[in-house]
Amino acid sequence: MGSTQFGNFHIFVKDNQPPNEKFNPIMLFRDFDGRVLDMEVGEKEGCRGEKVGYPLRSNWLETGDTCVDTGPRREFQIFLAGYIIIEICEIFTVGGFPLNDNVRKGFTAVHLAAICATTWMLFINALVGYQFLDDGTPISVGLLIASATVLFIGTGYIALDTAFSWTGHFDSSLSGENRNIGLYVLYLLFPLICLFGFFSLKTTVYLSAATLLFAIGQIFNFVISTHLCQAADGKINGALFETLFTLLSVGMIWVFWSSITEDDWPVPVNNGGYS
């Protein structure tokens, strides 16, 4: 694949030069001693999105706990927990906190690993409805957590080894075209396949809206961000919009999940009787 662009992160490095240098994988490939986004004016836009999102995500988890112990509730809650980890990491990777480079690279590695594991958990939630195993049981939840953990550890190790050159195996990706097949597959292609599988297996109006919202967020992340940042002279980039639209997308998935499990919600007993 030497003559193809497969596995190359160089295009993202090239399109995310200062001041738009807060693109997740890029932080593994180079240090940031130069100019960064304006912290006082616009760099915290991702954090603003997080401030809006945390109360919503907490409510989703608490609401899930109020329904009875049936249906794919546990599996979906685990997915939401993974999404919360992604958003926490996003505060420190694209949120503009003045961290040491090595600390930021560590958060970036966890961020990429959480994306891989969480999209896998979302895909498994689509399979849960086919009842290959009884959902909510220890074996179902255990297999979900175990498989996601394997992906998390594998992706995290590759990212950390890339960033800190533990073994030197990925040192070639730190220069030139930044070719890193492992991260390219686990961070970009595998999550995309999982998302495609989930939205293909579960097709509704809610999920169609979730797909559209997610796509808009990624357009801001991969396409619009660099132009927006350059036009604003580093005062804002696409992080706010990517965070916001991804949050709305997950919200629509939650609405879909809530609609198919509403029969499991406890119904208040009317003690008044009939007159």
C-alpha positions in Angstrom: 0.0 0.0 0.0 3.0 2.2 -0.3 1.7 4.0 -3.3 -1.7 4.7 -1.8 -2.9 7.2 0.8 -4.3 4.4 3.0 -3.0 4.7 6.5 -1.5 8.2 6.0 -2.4 10.9 8.5 -0.3 13.4 6.6 -3.3 15.0 4.9 -4.7 15.8 8.4 -1.4 17.2 9.6 -1.1 19.3 6.5 -4.6 20.7 6.8 -4.3 21.3 10.6 -1.3 23.5 10.8 -1.4 26.3 13.3 -3.7 27.8 14.4 -6.0 24.8 13.6 -3.8 22.1 15.2 -6.3 20.5 17.6 -7.1 17.5 15.5 -6.9 14.4 17.7 -4.4 12.0 16.0 -2.1 14.9 15.1 -1.2 15.4 18.7 0.4 11.9 18.7 2.7 12.8 15.8 4.2 16.1 16.8 4.7 18.5 19.6 2.9 21.8 20.1 5.5 24.3 21.1 4.2 26.9 18.6 1.1 28.9 18.4 -2.1 27.4 19.7 -5.7 28.6 19.5 -6.6 31.7 21.5 -7.5 30.3 24.9 -9.1 33.6 26.2 -11.3 34.1 23.1 -12.3 31.0 21.4 -10.3 27.9 22.3 -12.7 26.9 25.0 -15.7 26.4 22.7 -15.4 22.6 23.0 -15.7 23.0 26.8 -18.8 25.1 26.4 -20.4 22.3 24.5 -19.4 19.9 27.3 -21.0 22.2 29.9 -24.3 21.8 28.0 -23.8 18.1 27.4 -23.0 16.8 30.8 -26.4 17.4 32.5 -28.1 15.8 29.5 -25.8 12.7 29.6 -26.3 12.4 33.4 -30.0 12.5 32.9 -29.9 9.8 30.2 -28.1 7.5 32.6 -30.4 8.3 35.5 -33.5 7.8 33.4 -32.2 4.4 32.2 -31.9 3.4 35.9 -35.6 4.1 36.6 -36.9 1.4 34.2 -37.2 -2.2 35.3 -34.4 -4.7 34.8 -35.4 -5.9 31.4 -34.6 -5.1 27.8 -31.2 -3.8 26.5 -31.0 -1.2 29.3 -27.6 -2.3 30.7 -25.9 -2.6 27.4 -27.1 0.8 26.4 -26.0 2.4 29.6 -22.6 0.9 29.1 -22.5 2.6 25.7 -23.5 5.9 27.3 -20.7 5.5 29.9 -18.2 5.1 27.0 -19.6 8.2 25.3 -19.1 10.2 28.5 -15.4 9.0 28.6 -15.0 10.3 25.1 -16.4 13.7 26.0 -14.3 14.0 29.1 -11.2 13.2 27.1 -12.3 15.8 24.5 -12.1 18.5 27.1 -8.4 17.9 27.4 -7.6 17.0 23.8 -9.5 19.7 21.9 -10.7 21.9 24.8 -7.6 24.0 24.9 -6.4 23.4 28.4 -2.8 24.4 28.8 -1.5 20.9 29.5 2.0 19.5 29.1 2.5 17.9 25.7 3.0 14.4 27.2 -0.2 14.7 29.3 -2.2 15.8 26.2 -0.8 12.9 24.2 -1.9 10.5 27.0 -5.5 11.9 26.9 -5.4 11.7 23.1 -4.5 8.0 23.3 -7.4 7.4 25.7 -9.7 9.4 23.5 -8.9 7.4 20.4 -9.2 4.1 22.3 -12.6 5.2 23.8 -13.9 6.1 20.3 -13.0 2.6 19.0 -14.5 0.8 22.0 -17.7 2.9 22.2 -18.6 2.6 18.6 -18.2 -1.1 18.9 -20.6 -1.1 21.9 -23.1 0.8 19.9 -23.0 -1.8 17.2 -23.4 -4.6 19.7 -26.5 -2.7 21.0 -28.0 -3.2 17.6 -27.3 -6.9 17.7 -28.8 -7.2 21.2 -32.3 -6.8 19.8 -31.9 -10.0 17.8 -31.7 -12.0 21.0 -28.7 -14.1 20.2 -28.2 -14.0 24.0 -30.6 -12.8 26.6 -29.9 -9.1 27.0 -29.1 -7.7 30.4 -27.7 -11.0 31.6 -24.2 -11.4 33.1 -22.9 -13.2 30.0 -24.3 -10.6 27.6 -23.0 -7.7 29.6 -19.7 -9.5 30.3 -19.1 -10.2 26.6 -19.8 -6.6 25.7 -17.4 -5.2 28.3 -14.7 -7.8 27.5 -14.7 -7.2 23.8 -14.8 -3.4 24.2 -11.9 -3.7 26.7 -9.8 -5.6 24.2 -10.4 -2.9 21.6 -9.7 -0.2 24.1 -6.4 -1.7 25.3 -5.3 -2.5 21.7 -6.0 1.0 20.3 -4.7 2.7 23.4 -1.4 0.8 23.3 -0.8 1.6 19.6 -1.6 5.3 20.3 0.7 5.4 23.3 3.5 3.6 21.6 3.2 6.0 18.7 3.3 9.0 20.9 6.0 7.9 23.3 8.1 5.5 21.1 8.1 2.8 23.7 9.2 0.1 21.3 10.2 2.3 18.3 7.9 0.2 16.1 5.7 3.2 15.1 8.5 5.7 14.9 8.2 5.8 11.1 4.7 7.3 11.5 6.2 10.4 13.3 7.5 11.8 10.1 6.9 11.9 6.3 3.4 10.9 5.5 2.6 9.9 9.1 1.6 6.4 8.0 0.1 4.4 10.8 -2.1 1.5 9.6 -3.1 0.4 13.0 -4.5 3.8 14.1 -6.0 4.4 10.7 -8.0 1.2 10.9 -8.9 1.4 14.6 -9.6 5.1 14.8 -11.2 5.8 11.4 -12.3 2.7 9.5 -13.5 0.4 12.3 -15.7 3.0 14.0 -17.2 3.9 10.6 -18.0 0.2 10.0 -19.6 -0.1 13.4 -21.7 3.0 12.9 -22.8 1.9 9.4 -23.7 -1.5 10.9 -25.7 0.0 13.7 -27.7 2.4 11.5 -28.2 -0.3 8.9 -29.6 -2.8 11.4 -31.8 -0.2 13.1 -33.5 2.1 10.6 -36.0 4.6 12.0 -36.7 8.3 11.6 -34.9 8.9 14.9 -31.8 7.1 13.7 -31.9 8.7 10.3 -31.8 12.1 12.2 -29.0 10.8 14.3 -27.0 9.8 11.2 -27.5 13.2 9.7 -26.5 15.1 12.8 -23.4 12.9 13.2 -22.4 13.5 9.6 -22.8 17.3 10.0 -20.5 17.1 13.1 -17.8 15.2 11.1 -18.0 17.7 8.3 -17.2 20.4 10.7 -14.4 18.3 12.2 -12.7 17.2 9.0 -13.7 19.8 6.3 -14.9 23.1 7.7 -12.8 23.4 10.8 -9.5 24.5 9.2 -11.3 27.1 7.0 -13.3 28.4 10.0 -10.2 28.6 12.1 -8.1 30.4 9.5 -10.9 32.9 8.8 -11.3 33.6 12.6 -7.5 33.9 13.0 -7.5 31.0 15.5 -10.3 32.3 17.7 -12.6 29.4 16.9 -12.5 26.1 15.1 -14.9 23.2 14.5 -14.6 21.6 17.9 -17.8 23.3 19.3 -19.9 22.2 16.4 -18.5 18.7 16.2 -19.2 18.3 19.9 -22.6 19.8 19.7 -23.8 17.8 16.7 -22.4 14.5 18.1 -24.2 15.2 21.3 -27.4 15.8 19.4 -26.8 12.6 17.5 -26.4 10.5 20.6 -29.5 12.3 22.0 -31.5 11.0 19.0 -30.2 7.5 19.6 -31.3 7.8 23.2 -34.8 9.0 22.1 -34.9 5.9 19.8 -33.9 3.6 22.6 -36.4 5.2 24.9 -39.2 4.7 22.4 -38.6 1.0 22.0 -38.2 0.4 25.8 -41.1 2.6 27.0 -43.2 -0.5 27.9 -40.5 -1.3 30.5 -41.0 1.9 32.4 -42.7 1.6 35.7 -46.3 2.7 35.6 -47.7 4.6 38.7 -50.5 2.8 40.4 -53.7 4.7 40.7 -55.0 4.0 44.2 -58.1 6.1 43.7 -60.0 3.4 41.9 -63.1 4.0 39.7 -66.1 5.9 41.0 
